[in-house]
Amino acid sequence: MNTTNQAPGSPSGSPRSVWITFTLFFITVLALAVVIYLIVQPSEQQREVILNLVESAPDEVPEVNVGSIIDLSEQPDAAVVLGGRYRVQIRENSRDGSSGMVRIGGMITFVDGAAAGDDAVIEITRVRATTAQAVALSVESRDTLSAPAPRPAPVSAPRSPSFSSGGMVGGVLTGVVSYIGSRGDGAVKINGKPVYVKGASVVNQQVVFRVSREEDAYAVGDLVTVLSADAAPEASPPVIATTDEPASAMGEDGRPVKAPHIQVGMTYETEVTGVDRFNEANGMTRIDDLVVIIPDTKVGDRVKIEITERKNRYAVSRVIESLDSTPAE
């Protein structure tokens, strides 16, 4: 029988070699774990320690010498300082007029106890972002000429009589007789409305009268006194002694009425001076610049007519009787 002999010290099958291999493997794994731990685990940061707190130096606050007064006329660029005193001239008042206003260093400063035109010594009591408040310590001079005068209260002007409300009745008026009415009374026009004055019978006579009755188109008055027989200046309107709103004679359509004193029922003696352009069979004439249509007449006829219809710009009449073609002297 053949037997194979192994040399002593051979690693094959030796328990010692197994332990050596296991130990080397364990060391390798442990080393690898330590490396991985060192890589993954962050290093501990050192805490910051405040050794000394450095504070910024505070802004320098200007010292205020309350005994000194800054004259803005000499130092116009002086800045506003709380507690500072200034010699100023107040230029204007605040909107409500309760205090004066002045600019110091470009800042609007309201001064209590001073008004526009005052030369005053003031002390700043409050400073805001855009404005300042001050009080007047003393008013050295007051310029009353430069200070704005208070606005006078509005005074309503006196108004003339109202023709629509009967405001003329009882009023004492002054005027000039412009023509004589059909009943022999002088007519004085007040704001375009005729007032027939009993006792006034001379054209251009200046009279004082009292209104006794008023209608829509005319009024009636009583003579008080005659001021002058001469015509009053054209630029001098009649003097009205009452106070109401003036009104002009207006028709129902809102248009002005021409010669409103000429009304239906009034009679006139006149001469036909033209032909009706809408009907050549009718004549026409003018009474106080009002066109009056006279049916069935021709130019040159002298007739007595009665107003039968009244419009804003003209009137229509009827012939009462024909008169001589030549008027009696």
Backbone as numpy.savetxt, mean C-alpha at the origin, in Angstrom:
# Nx Ny Nz CAx CAy CAz Cx Cy Cz
66.82 -128.57 7.79 65.94 -127.38 7.79 66.84 -126.18 7.79
66.48 -125.21 6.82 67.28 -123.99 6.68 66.67 -122.90 7.50
67.46 -122.26 8.27 66.97 -121.14 9.14 67.72 -119.90 8.77
66.91 -118.72 8.51 67.52 -117.42 8.13 67.79 -116.63 9.38
68.96 -116.23 9.60 69.36 -115.47 10.79 69.43 -113.99 10.44
68.75 -113.08 11.26 68.80 -111.61 11.05 69.93 -111.04 11.85
70.56 -110.10 11.26 71.68 -109.44 11.95 71.15 -108.66 13.11
71.91 -108.71 14.18 71.47 -107.93 15.35 71.49 -106.43 15.04
70.58 -105.69 15.61 70.45 -104.21 15.38 69.60 -103.87 14.21
69.04 -104.83 13.54 68.18 -104.51 12.39 66.87 -103.89 12.88
66.36 -102.81 12.22 65.15 -102.12 12.68 63.89 -102.89 12.44
63.98 -103.83 11.58 62.75 -104.51 11.21 62.21 -105.26 12.40
60.93 -104.89 12.78 60.23 -105.57 13.83 60.67 -105.19 15.21
61.56 -104.16 15.34 62.03 -103.76 16.67 61.00 -102.83 17.30
60.60 -103.08 18.54 59.65 -102.18 19.22 60.22 -100.80 19.41
61.51 -100.72 19.54 62.14 -99.41 19.75 61.96 -98.51 18.55
62.07 -99.07 17.39 61.93 -98.25 16.18 60.50 -97.72 16.03
59.58 -98.49 16.51 58.18 -98.03 16.43 57.97 -96.82 17.31
58.50 -96.87 18.53 58.35 -95.72 19.45 59.07 -94.49 18.92
60.20 -94.71 18.32 60.94 -93.55 17.77 60.13 -92.89 16.66
59.55 -93.71 15.81 58.74 -93.15 14.71 57.53 -92.40 15.24
56.88 -92.99 16.24 55.70 -92.33 16.81 56.06 -91.01 17.48
57.21 -91.01 18.17 57.64 -89.78 18.85 57.93 -88.67 17.85
58.62 -89.01 16.77 58.92 -88.01 15.75 57.64 -87.45 15.12
56.68 -88.30 14.88 55.41 -87.86 14.30 54.67 -86.91 15.24
54.69 -87.26 16.54 54.00 -86.44 17.53 54.66 -85.06 17.64
55.99 -85.05 17.64 56.71 -83.76 17.72 56.39 -82.90 16.50
56.32 -83.54 15.35 56.02 -82.78 14.12 54.64 -82.16 14.18
53.67 -82.95 14.63 52.29 -82.42 14.73 52.21 -81.30 15.75
52.90 -81.48 16.88 52.87 -80.45 17.92 53.49 -79.14 17.44
54.60 -79.27 16.73 55.26 -78.08 16.20 54.36 -77.35 15.20
53.71 -78.16 14.36 52.80 -77.55 13.38 51.65 -76.83 14.06
51.12 -77.43 15.15 50.01 -76.80 15.88 50.45 -75.49 16.52
51.68 -75.50 17.07 52.19 -74.26 17.68 52.33 -73.16 16.64
52.85 -73.52 15.47 52.99 -72.51 14.39 51.65 -71.93 13.98
50.67 -72.86 13.82 49.33 -72.38 13.43 48.74 -71.49 14.51
48.93 -71.83 15.76 48.40 -71.02 16.87 49.02 -69.63 16.87
50.34 -69.62 16.66 51.02 -68.32 16.65 50.56 -67.44 15.50
50.23 -68.06 14.38 49.77 -67.28 13.22 48.36 -66.75 13.44
47.48 -67.63 13.95 46.07 -67.26 14.10 45.86 -66.34 15.29
46.45 -66.56 16.41 46.25 -65.77 17.61 46.87 -64.39 17.44
46.03 -63.25 17.53 46.59 -61.90 17.38 47.39 -61.54 18.61
48.36 -60.71 18.33 49.19 -60.27 19.45 48.42 -59.27 20.30
48.60 -59.29 21.57 47.90 -58.40 22.50 48.42 -56.97 22.33
47.46 -56.02 22.08 47.83 -54.63 21.89 48.06 -53.97 23.23
49.01 -53.14 23.23 49.32 -52.41 24.44 48.33 -51.27 24.62
47.76 -51.18 25.79 46.79 -50.13 26.06 47.46 -48.77 26.07
46.65 -47.76 25.55 47.15 -46.39 25.55 46.99 -45.81 26.94
47.97 -45.11 27.34 47.97 -44.47 28.65 48.10 -42.97 28.45
47.09 -42.21 28.94 47.13 -40.76 28.83 48.03 -40.22 29.92
49.12 -39.69 29.49 50.08 -39.16 30.45 49.77 -37.72 30.83
49.29 -36.91 29.83 49.03 -35.50 30.12 47.99 -34.98 29.14
46.99 -34.25 29.61 45.95 -33.66 28.76 46.34 -32.23 28.43
46.54 -32.01 27.11 46.94 -30.68 26.65 45.70 -29.94 26.18
45.37 -28.86 26.80 44.21 -28.05 26.43 44.67 -26.83 25.65
43.79 -26.45 24.64 44.11 -25.27 23.84 43.91 -24.02 24.68
44.70 -23.06 24.40 44.62 -21.81 25.16 43.32 -21.09 24.82
42.59 -20.58 25.78 41.32 -19.88 25.51 41.56 -18.59 24.73
40.52 -18.24 23.91 40.60 -16.99 23.16 40.72 -15.82 24.11
41.51 -14.91 23.68 41.69 -13.73 24.51 40.43 -12.87 24.48
39.88 -12.59 25.61 38.70 -11.74 25.72 39.16 -10.31 25.89
38.72 -9.44 24.99 39.18 -8.06 25.11 38.70 -7.45 26.41
39.61 -6.81 27.02 39.26 -6.15 28.26 38.47 -4.88 27.96
37.41 -4.67 28.70 36.55 -3.52 28.50 36.83 -2.52 29.60
37.22 -1.36 29.18 37.43 -0.28 30.13 36.16 0.55 30.15
35.36 0.31 31.17 34.06 0.99 31.21 34.21 2.48 31.40
35.40 2.93 31.74 35.59 4.36 31.92 35.89 5.09 30.64
36.27 4.35 29.56 36.61 4.98 28.29 35.39 4.99 27.37
35.31 6.02 26.56 34.21 6.18 25.61 34.80 6.28 24.21
34.35 5.43 23.32 34.82 5.43 21.93 33.95 6.37 21.12
34.59 7.34 20.49 33.87 8.30 19.65 33.84 7.76 18.23
32.65 7.40 17.74 32.54 6.81 16.41 32.91 7.79 15.31
32.83 9.08 15.57 33.24 10.04 14.55 34.74 9.99 14.32
35.51 9.55 15.34 36.95 9.42 15.21 37.36 7.98 14.90
36.56 7.01 15.34 36.86 5.60 15.09 35.63 4.94 14.45
35.37 5.22 13.19 34.15 4.68 12.57 34.16 3.17 12.41
35.36 2.54 12.48 35.45 1.09 12.30 35.48 0.34 13.62
35.17 0.99 14.72 35.20 0.33 16.02 34.19 -0.81 16.06
34.59 -1.90 16.72 33.72 -3.08 16.80 32.80 -2.98 18.01
31.70 -3.73 17.93 30.75 -3.77 19.03 31.28 -4.70 20.12
31.38 -4.20 21.34 31.86 -4.99 22.48 30.84 -4.88 23.60
30.49 -6.02 24.16 29.53 -6.02 25.26 30.07 -5.20 26.43
29.30 -4.23 26.88 29.72 -3.36 27.96 30.46 -2.12 27.49
30.78 -2.06 26.20 31.50 -0.90 25.68 30.63 0.34 25.62
31.28 1.48 25.70 30.56 2.75 25.65 31.02 3.53 24.42
30.04 4.15 23.76 30.32 4.83 22.50 29.60 6.17 22.49
30.25 7.12 21.81 29.59 8.40 21.54 29.12 8.35 20.08
27.81 8.41 19.88 27.24 8.19 18.56 26.24 9.30 18.24
25.90 9.35 16.96 24.80 10.21 16.50 23.71 9.31 15.92
22.55 9.37 16.52 21.44 8.52 16.08 20.92 9.05 14.76
20.91 8.20 13.73 20.51 8.62 12.39 19.03 8.39 12.11
18.47 7.35 12.69 17.08 7.03 12.39 16.45 6.29 13.57
15.14 6.15 13.50 14.40 5.44 14.54 14.05 4.03 14.08
13.76 3.18 15.03 13.30 1.83 14.69 11.93 1.91 14.06
11.50 0.78 13.51 10.23 0.77 12.79 9.06 1.18 13.66
9.05 0.73 14.91 7.95 1.09 15.80 8.18 2.41 16.52
9.35 3.04 16.31 9.62 4.34 16.91 9.97 4.30 18.38
10.15 3.12 18.96 10.41 3.03 20.40 11.88 3.26 20.75
12.77 3.19 19.78 14.20 3.36 20.06 14.89 3.91 18.82
16.12 4.44 19.06 16.92 4.92 17.95 17.75 3.81 17.36
18.33 4.07 16.18 19.15 3.07 15.50 20.45 3.71 15.05
21.56 2.95 15.21 22.87 3.40 14.76 23.67 2.17 14.36
24.62 2.34 13.45 25.48 1.23 13.03 26.84 1.37 13.71
27.27 0.31 14.38 28.58 0.26 15.02 29.30 -0.95 14.46
30.40 -0.70 13.74 31.14 -1.80 13.12 30.31 -2.58 12.13
29.37 -1.92 11.45 28.51 -2.58 10.49 27.34 -3.31 11.10
27.20 -3.30 12.43 26.11 -4.00 13.11 25.05 -2.99 13.54
23.80 -3.28 13.24 22.70 -2.42 13.63 22.52 -2.51 15.14
22.53 -1.35 15.78 22.40 -1.29 17.24 21.18 -0.46 17.59
20.26 -1.05 18.36 19.06 -0.36 18.82 19.36 0.29 20.17
19.06 1.58 20.26 19.41 2.36 21.45 18.13 2.81 22.14
17.88 2.31 23.32 16.73 2.73 24.11 17.03 4.08 24.76
16.05 4.98 24.73 16.22 6.29 25.36 16.79 7.34 24.45
16.92 7.05 23.15 17.43 8.02 22.19 16.59 7.96 20.94
16.61 9.06 20.18 15.82 9.14 18.95 16.68 9.75 17.86
16.16 9.72 16.64 16.88 10.25 15.49 17.23 11.72 15.72
18.49 12.07 15.42 18.95 13.43 15.61 19.70 13.65 16.90
19.73 12.65 17.81 20.40 12.81 19.10 21.88 12.47 19.00
22.72 13.25 19.68 24.11 12.88 19.95 24.15 12.34 21.37
24.47 11.05 21.51 24.33 10.40 22.81 25.52 9.52 23.11
25.72 9.27 24.41 26.69 8.29 24.89 25.89 7.05 25.28
26.24 5.92 24.68 25.47 4.69 24.88 26.36 3.60 25.43
25.74 2.59 26.02 26.46 1.42 26.53 25.80 0.17 25.97
26.62 -0.73 25.42 26.13 -1.97 24.83 25.71 -2.92 25.94
24.46 -3.35 25.90 23.94 -4.26 26.93 23.73 -5.68 26.43
23.67 -5.85 25.12 23.44 -7.19 24.58 23.95 -7.24 23.15
24.64 -8.33 22.80 25.17 -8.51 21.46 24.65 -9.83 20.91
24.04 -9.75 19.74 23.54 -10.95 19.06 24.35 -11.18 17.80
23.85 -12.11 16.96 24.60 -12.46 15.75 24.66 -11.29 14.77
23.55 -10.60 14.59 23.51 -9.52 13.59 23.12 -8.18 14.16
22.60 -8.13 15.37 22.18 -6.87 15.97 22.70 -6.77 17.40
22.62 -5.57 17.92 23.02 -5.33 19.30 22.00 -4.42 19.96
21.99 -4.46 21.28 21.07 -3.64 22.07 21.90 -2.74 22.97
21.48 -1.47 23.08 22.20 -0.52 23.92 21.22 0.38 24.63
21.74 1.09 25.63 20.94 2.03 26.38 21.68 3.36 26.38
20.93 4.44 26.25 21.53 5.77 26.23 21.86 6.20 27.66
23.15 6.42 27.93 23.55 6.91 29.25 23.29 8.40 29.40
23.49 9.13 28.31 23.22 10.57 28.32 23.02 11.05 26.89
22.17 12.04 26.74 21.94 12.68 25.44 22.61 14.03 25.51
23.72 14.19 24.75 24.51 15.41 24.83 23.89 16.55 24.05
23.26 16.26 22.93 22.60 17.30 22.14 21.49 16.67 21.35
20.52 17.46 21.01 19.36 16.98 20.27 19.09 17.92 19.12
19.24 17.39 17.89 19.01 18.19 16.69 17.58 17.98 16.26
16.73 18.93 16.60 15.31 18.78 16.27 15.04 18.95 14.80
15.99 19.61 14.09 15.75 19.82 12.66 15.97 18.54 11.87
16.98 17.75 12.29 17.26 16.53 11.54 16.34 15.39 11.92
15.71 15.49 13.07 14.80 14.42 13.48 13.55 14.45 12.63
13.11 13.31 12.12 11.92 13.30 11.27 10.69 13.71 12.05
9.94 14.60 11.46 8.72 15.07 12.12 7.67 13.99 12.05
6.86 13.85 13.08 5.80 12.83 13.04 4.81 13.13 11.94
4.34 12.08 11.33 3.39 12.25 10.24 2.05 12.74 10.76
1.50 13.76 10.12 0.20 14.25 10.59 -0.88 13.23 10.31
-1.85 13.21 11.16 -2.97 12.29 10.97 -3.75 12.69 9.73
-4.15 11.73 8.91 -4.89 12.06 7.69 -6.20 12.77 8.01
-6.43 13.83 7.27 -7.64 14.62 7.46 -8.51 14.44 6.23
-9.69 13.98 6.41 -10.61 13.78 5.29 -11.12 15.13 4.82
-11.05 15.33 3.50 -11.49 16.59 2.92 -13.01 16.69 2.98
-13.51 17.91 3.17 -14.97 18.06 3.18 -15.56 17.68 1.84
-16.70 17.09 1.85 -17.34 16.62 0.63 -18.54 17.50 0.29
-18.91 17.44 -0.96 -19.99 18.27 -1.46 -21.33 17.59 -1.22
-22.45 18.32 -1.40 -23.76 17.74 -1.15 -24.05 16.54 -2.02
-24.79 15.61 -1.52 -25.20 14.44 -2.28 -26.58 14.69 -2.87
-26.66 14.66 -4.20 -27.93 14.92 -4.86 -28.89 13.77 -4.71
-28.36 12.58 -4.46 -29.24 11.42 -4.38 -29.82 11.22 -2.99
-29.22 11.86 -1.98 -29.68 11.63 -0.62 -30.40 12.83 -0.02
-30.62 13.86 -0.82 -31.28 15.04 -0.30 -30.37 15.86 0.58
-29.04 15.72 0.41 -28.11 16.43 1.27 -28.07 17.91 1.01
-28.59 18.38 -0.12 -28.54 19.81 -0.41 -29.60 20.58 0.37
-30.66 19.94 0.72 -31.78 20.65 1.36 -31.31 21.26 2.68
-31.56 22.56 2.82 -31.15 23.28 4.02 -29.77 23.88 3.93
-28.99 23.51 2.92 -27.65 24.05 2.77 -27.67 25.45 2.20
-26.76 26.29 2.67 -26.61 27.66 2.16 -25.46 27.65 1.17
-25.75 27.99 -0.08 -24.78 27.89 -1.17 -24.56 29.24 -1.81
-23.45 29.36 -2.51 -23.12 30.56 -3.27 -22.85 30.16 -4.70
-23.39 30.90 -5.66 -23.18 30.58 -7.05 -23.54 31.73 -7.95
-23.39 31.50 -9.25 -23.66 32.52 -10.27 -24.80 32.05 -11.15
-25.76 32.93 -11.40 -26.90 32.61 -12.25 -26.40 32.44 -13.68
-26.61 31.26 -14.26 -26.12 30.99 -15.61 -27.19 31.22 -16.67
-28.46 31.04 -16.32 -29.55 31.32 -17.25 -30.84 31.45 -16.45
-31.90 31.88 -17.13 -33.20 32.08 -16.51 -34.12 30.95 -16.95
-34.76 30.30 -16.00 -35.66 29.21 -16.32 -36.98 29.67 -16.89
-37.82 28.71 -17.27 -39.11 29.03 -17.91 -40.05 29.77 -16.97
-39.86 29.65 -15.67 -40.71 30.33 -14.70 -40.11 31.63 -14.19
-39.01 32.05 -14.81 -38.40 33.32 -14.44 -37.43 33.25 -13.29
-37.11 32.05 -12.80 -36.16 31.92 -11.71 -34.76 31.70 -12.27
-33.78 32.33 -11.63 -32.40 32.15 -12.07 -31.89 30.76 -11.72
-31.18 30.15 -12.64 -30.65 28.80 -12.45 -29.16 28.87 -12.14
-28.78 28.30 -11.01 -27.38 28.20 -10.61 -26.99 26.73 -10.66
-25.94 26.40 -11.39 -25.52 25.00 -11.52 -24.53 24.64 -10.42
-24.87 23.61 -9.67 -24.00 23.08 -8.62 -23.62 21.66 -9.03
-22.34 21.47 -9.38 -21.86 20.16 -9.85 -22.69 19.64 -11.01
-23.07 20.56 -11.92 -23.82 20.18 -13.11 -25.32 20.10 -12.91
-25.80 20.26 -11.70 -27.24 20.17 -11.43 -27.80 21.57 -11.22
-28.87 21.95 -11.94 -29.42 23.30 -11.80 -30.23 23.45 -10.51
-30.04 24.59 -9.88 -30.84 24.97 -8.71 -31.55 26.26 -9.08
-32.88 26.22 -9.14 -33.67 27.39 -9.51 -33.92 28.22 -8.26
-33.37 29.44 -8.27 -33.40 30.32 -7.10 -34.50 31.35 -7.28
-35.48 31.29 -6.41 -36.58 32.26 -6.46 -36.07 33.63 -6.03
-36.31 34.63 -6.87 -35.86 35.99 -6.58 -34.60 36.38 -7.32
-33.89 35.42 -7.90 -32.72 35.72 -8.73 -33.15 35.71 -10.18
-33.05 36.86 -10.83 -33.59 36.98 -12.20 -32.62 37.62 -13.16
-31.36 37.78 -12.76 -30.37 38.42 -13.62 -29.25 37.43 -13.89
-28.96 37.22 -15.19 -27.87 36.33 -15.58 -26.54 36.93 -15.13
-25.61 36.09 -14.73 -24.28 36.46 -14.23 -24.32 37.10 -12.85
-25.46 37.05 -12.20 -25.57 37.60 -10.86 -25.06 36.58 -9.84
-24.19 37.03 -8.93 -23.67 36.14 -7.90 -24.56 36.24 -6.67
-25.12 35.11 -6.25 -26.13 35.13 -5.20 -25.80 34.09 -4.14
-26.36 34.34 -2.95 -26.34 33.37 -1.86 -27.76 32.90 -1.65
-27.97 31.58 -1.58 -29.32 31.05 -1.51 -29.34 29.83 -0.60
-30.55 29.48 -0.17 -30.76 28.32 0.68 -31.63 27.32 -0.08
-31.19 26.07 -0.16 -31.93 25.04 -0.90 -33.12 24.60 -0.07
-34.31 24.68 -0.69 -35.54 24.32 0.03 -36.14 23.00 -0.46
-35.82 22.60 -1.69 -36.38 21.35 -2.22 -35.40 20.78 -3.23
-35.36 19.45 -3.28 -34.44 18.79 -4.20 -35.13 17.61 -4.87
-34.99 17.56 -6.19 -35.50 16.45 -6.99 -34.32 15.73 -7.63
-34.63 14.68 -8.40 -33.56 13.90 -9.02 -32.76 14.73 -10.01
-33.46 15.58 -10.80 -32.79 16.30 -11.89 -32.55 17.77 -11.58
-33.16 18.32 -10.56 -32.99 19.74 -10.25 -33.31 19.98 -8.79
-33.10 21.24 -8.37 -33.42 21.64 -7.00 -33.98 23.06 -7.03
-34.62 23.45 -5.93 -35.22 24.78 -5.82 -34.66 25.44 -4.56
-34.35 26.74 -4.68 -33.80 27.46 -3.54 -34.42 28.83 -3.37
-34.20 29.43 -2.20 -34.70 30.77 -1.88 -33.51 31.71 -1.77
-33.65 32.90 -2.36 -32.58 33.88 -2.36 -32.34 34.40 -0.94
-31.06 34.43 -0.54 -30.68 35.01 0.75 -30.15 36.42 0.56
-29.21 36.59 -0.36 -28.67 37.91 -0.65 -27.98 37.88 -2.00
-27.81 39.07 -2.59 -27.10 39.22 -3.85 -25.72 39.78 -3.54
-24.69 39.05 -3.95 -23.32 39.50 -3.69 -22.82 40.45 -4.75
-23.07 40.14 -6.01 -22.57 40.98 -7.09 -23.40 40.72 -8.32
-23.54 41.79 -9.11 -24.26 41.65 -10.37 -23.34 41.25 -11.49
-22.02 41.25 -11.22 -21.04 40.87 -12.23 -20.81 39.37 -12.20
-20.32 38.89 -13.30 -20.03 37.45 -13.38 -18.85 37.10 -12.50
-18.95 36.02 -11.79 -17.84 35.54 -10.97 -16.78 34.94 -11.86
-15.51 34.92 -11.46 -14.45 34.31 -12.28 -14.77 32.86 -12.59
-14.45 32.46 -13.83 -14.78 31.10 -14.25 -14.01 30.06 -13.44
-12.85 30.44 -12.96 -12.05 29.46 -12.22 -12.52 29.26 -10.79
-13.45 30.10 -10.33 -13.94 29.99 -8.95 -15.24 29.21 -8.94
-15.26 27.97 -8.53 -16.49 27.19 -8.50 -17.38 27.65 -7.37
-18.65 27.30 -7.42 -19.56 27.66 -6.33 -19.09 27.10 -5.00
-19.26 27.87 -3.94 -18.88 27.44 -2.60 -20.03 26.67 -1.99
-19.75 25.48 -1.49 -20.79 24.61 -0.94 -20.59 24.52 0.56
-21.66 24.76 1.31 -21.54 24.86 2.76 -21.92 23.59 3.50
-22.21 22.52 2.79 -22.55 21.26 3.47 -21.48 20.23 3.17
-21.58 19.07 3.78 -20.53 18.05 3.65 -21.13 16.70 3.32
-21.25 16.42 2.04 -21.69 15.11 1.56 -20.95 14.79 0.29
-21.18 13.63 -0.26 -20.48 13.18 -1.45 -21.10 13.81 -2.70
-20.26 14.38 -3.63 -20.82 14.96 -4.85 -21.34 13.87 -5.77
-22.31 14.24 -6.62 -22.86 13.28 -7.58 -23.17 14.02 -8.86
-22.96 13.37 -10.00 -23.30 13.96 -11.29 -24.59 13.32 -11.76
-25.35 14.10 -12.59 -26.63 13.60 -13.09 -26.37 12.45 -14.04
-26.89 11.27 -13.73 -26.67 10.09 -14.54 -28.03 9.49 -14.89
-28.09 8.92 -16.09 -29.31 8.26 -16.52 -29.42 6.86 -15.97
-30.54 6.19 -16.27 -30.74 4.84 -15.78 -29.74 3.85 -16.37
-29.19 4.18 -17.57 -28.21 3.30 -18.19 -26.79 3.60 -17.72
-26.65 4.52 -16.78 -25.33 4.83 -16.25 -24.58 5.89 -17.02
-25.17 6.46 -18.07 -24.51 7.50 -18.85 -24.93 8.88 -18.35
-24.06 9.90 -18.53 -24.42 11.24 -18.05 -25.59 11.82 -18.84
-26.41 12.58 -18.14 -27.58 13.22 -18.75 -27.21 14.65 -19.10
-27.44 15.03 -20.34 -27.14 16.38 -20.79 -28.31 17.30 -20.45
-28.01 18.48 -19.88 -29.03 19.45 -19.46 -30.13 18.77 -18.67
-29.81 18.21 -17.50 -30.81 17.44 -16.75 -31.97 18.27 -16.24
-31.84 19.61 -16.24 -32.94 20.45 -15.76 -34.09 20.51 -16.74
-33.86 20.12 -17.98 -34.94 20.11 -18.97 -35.68 18.79 -18.82
-36.93 18.87 -18.35 -37.70 17.68 -18.04 -39.03 17.67 -18.78
-39.65 16.49 -18.78 -40.96 16.33 -19.44 -41.98 17.26 -18.79
-42.75 17.96 -19.67 -43.78 18.87 -19.17 -43.36 20.33 -19.23
-42.07 20.61 -19.34 -41.62 21.99 -19.43 -41.92 22.55 -20.82
-42.21 23.84 -20.87 -42.55 24.50 -22.14 -41.50 25.55 -22.45
-41.27 25.74 -23.76 -40.27 26.71 -24.22 -40.78 27.36 -25.50
-40.37 28.60 -25.72 -40.57 29.28 -26.99 -39.23 29.29 -27.70
-39.19 28.75 -28.91 -37.92 28.58 -29.60 -38.12 28.68 -31.10
-37.02 28.65 -31.83 -37.03 28.69 -33.29 -36.34 27.45 -33.83
-36.94 26.84 -34.85 -36.37 25.65 -35.47 -35.11 26.07 -36.22
-33.99 25.44 -35.87 -32.71 25.82 -36.49 -32.11 24.73 -37.36
-32.71 23.53 -37.37 -32.14 22.46 -38.17 -33.17 21.40 -38.49
-32.72 20.36 -39.19 -33.58 19.26 -39.61 -33.10 17.98 -38.92
-34.07 17.18 -38.47 -33.74 15.90 -37.86 -33.10 15.00 -38.92
-31.89 14.54 -38.68 -31.19 13.76 -39.69 -31.79 12.38 -39.88
-32.59 11.91 -38.95 -33.25 10.61 -39.09 -34.64 10.72 -39.71
-35.22 11.90 -39.68 -36.55 12.12 -40.27 -36.63 13.57 -40.72
-36.53 13.78 -42.03 -36.48 15.14 -42.56 -37.78 15.90 -42.36
-38.86 15.20 -41.97 -40.13 15.90 -41.73 -40.12 16.62 -40.39
-39.16 16.33 -39.56 -39.08 16.94 -38.24 -37.96 17.98 -38.20
-38.24 19.05 -37.48 -37.21 20.05 -37.24 -36.53 19.80 -35.90
-35.53 20.60 -35.62 -34.82 20.47 -34.36 -34.29 21.84 -33.93
-34.03 21.95 -32.64 -33.43 23.15 -32.08 -32.56 22.74 -30.89
-31.85 23.69 -30.34 -31.02 23.42 -29.17 -31.44 24.33 -28.03
-31.68 23.73 -26.87 -32.00 24.48 -25.65 -30.96 24.09 -24.61
-30.17 25.08 -24.19 -29.06 24.82 -23.27 -28.17 23.69 -23.79
-27.90 23.75 -25.11 -27.02 22.80 -25.79 -27.61 21.39 -25.87
-28.90 21.23 -25.53 -29.57 19.95 -25.66 -30.38 19.95 -26.95
-30.22 18.90 -27.77 -30.98 18.78 -29.02 -32.42 18.41 -28.69
-33.36 19.21 -29.23 -34.79 18.97 -29.01 -35.44 18.76 -30.38
-36.05 17.59 -30.56 -36.74 17.27 -31.82 -38.15 17.86 -31.78
-38.52 18.58 -32.89 -39.86 19.19 -32.99 -40.53 18.62 -34.23
-41.50 17.73 -34.09 -42.13 17.08 -35.25 -42.88 18.08 -36.14
-42.88 17.77 -37.45 -43.67 18.49 -38.46 -43.37 19.99 -38.45
-42.10 20.33 -38.40 -41.70 21.74 -38.49 -40.54 21.84 -39.46
-40.26 23.10 -39.88 -39.15 23.32 -40.80 -38.30 24.45 -40.26
-37.12 24.59 -40.85 -36.17 25.59 -40.39 -36.79 26.98 -40.51
-36.68 27.76 -39.44 -37.20 29.13 -39.43 -38.51 29.27 -38.68
-39.21 28.16 -38.44 -40.48 28.24 -37.70 -40.20 28.61 -36.24
-41.03 29.52 -35.70 -40.97 29.85 -34.28 -42.21 29.26 -33.63
-41.97 28.43 -32.62 -43.08 27.69 -32.03 -42.92 27.66 -30.51
-44.05 27.39 -29.86 -44.03 27.12 -28.43 -44.20 25.62 -28.27
-43.27 25.00 -27.56 -43.26 23.54 -27.48 -43.35 23.08 -26.03
-43.73 21.80 -25.91 -43.74 21.14 -24.60 -42.92 19.86 -24.70
-42.02 19.64 -23.75 -41.18 18.44 -23.75 -42.05 17.23 -23.42
-42.04 16.24 -24.32 -42.86 15.05 -24.13 -42.04 13.79 -23.83
-40.77 13.80 -24.18 -39.92 12.63 -23.95 -38.49 13.11 -23.69
-37.84 12.47 -22.74 -36.49 12.92 -22.35 -35.52 11.75 -22.41
-34.43 11.94 -23.16 -33.34 10.97 -23.25 -32.06 11.60 -22.70
-31.02 10.78 -22.61 -29.76 11.31 -22.06 -29.19 12.44 -22.89
-29.20 12.28 -24.24 -28.53 13.23 -25.10 -29.49 14.11 -25.90
-30.79 13.85 -25.85 -31.74 14.68 -26.60 -33.11 14.58 -25.95
-34.05 15.39 -26.49 -35.44 15.38 -26.01 -36.37 15.48 -27.21
-37.60 15.03 -27.02 -38.65 15.11 -28.05 -39.76 16.00 -27.51
-40.33 16.82 -28.40 -41.37 17.77 -27.97 -42.56 17.72 -28.90
-43.59 18.46 -28.51 -44.75 18.65 -29.39 -45.03 20.15 -29.47
-45.61 20.55 -30.58 -45.91 21.97 -30.81 -47.22 22.32 -30.11
-47.14 23.31 -29.23 -48.36 23.79 -28.57 -49.04 24.83 -29.44
-48.23 25.76 -29.96 -48.78 26.78 -30.87 -47.64 27.33 -31.70
-48.00 27.84 -32.88 -47.04 28.49 -33.76 -46.99 29.97 -33.44
-45.81 30.53 -33.43 -45.61 31.94 -33.14 -45.26 32.68 -34.43
-45.24 34.00 -34.35 -44.86 34.79 -35.52 -43.44 34.46 -35.91
-43.17 34.50 -37.20 -41.82 34.17 -37.66 -40.80 35.19 -37.18
-41.28 36.44 -36.91 -40.38 37.47 -36.41 -40.71 37.72 -34.96
-39.80 37.51 -34.04 -40.11 37.70 -32.63 -40.40 39.15 -32.31
-41.36 39.34 -31.41 -41.73 40.69 -31.02 -40.61 41.32 -30.22
-40.39 42.69 -30.46 -39.35 43.41 -29.74 -39.81 43.67 -28.31
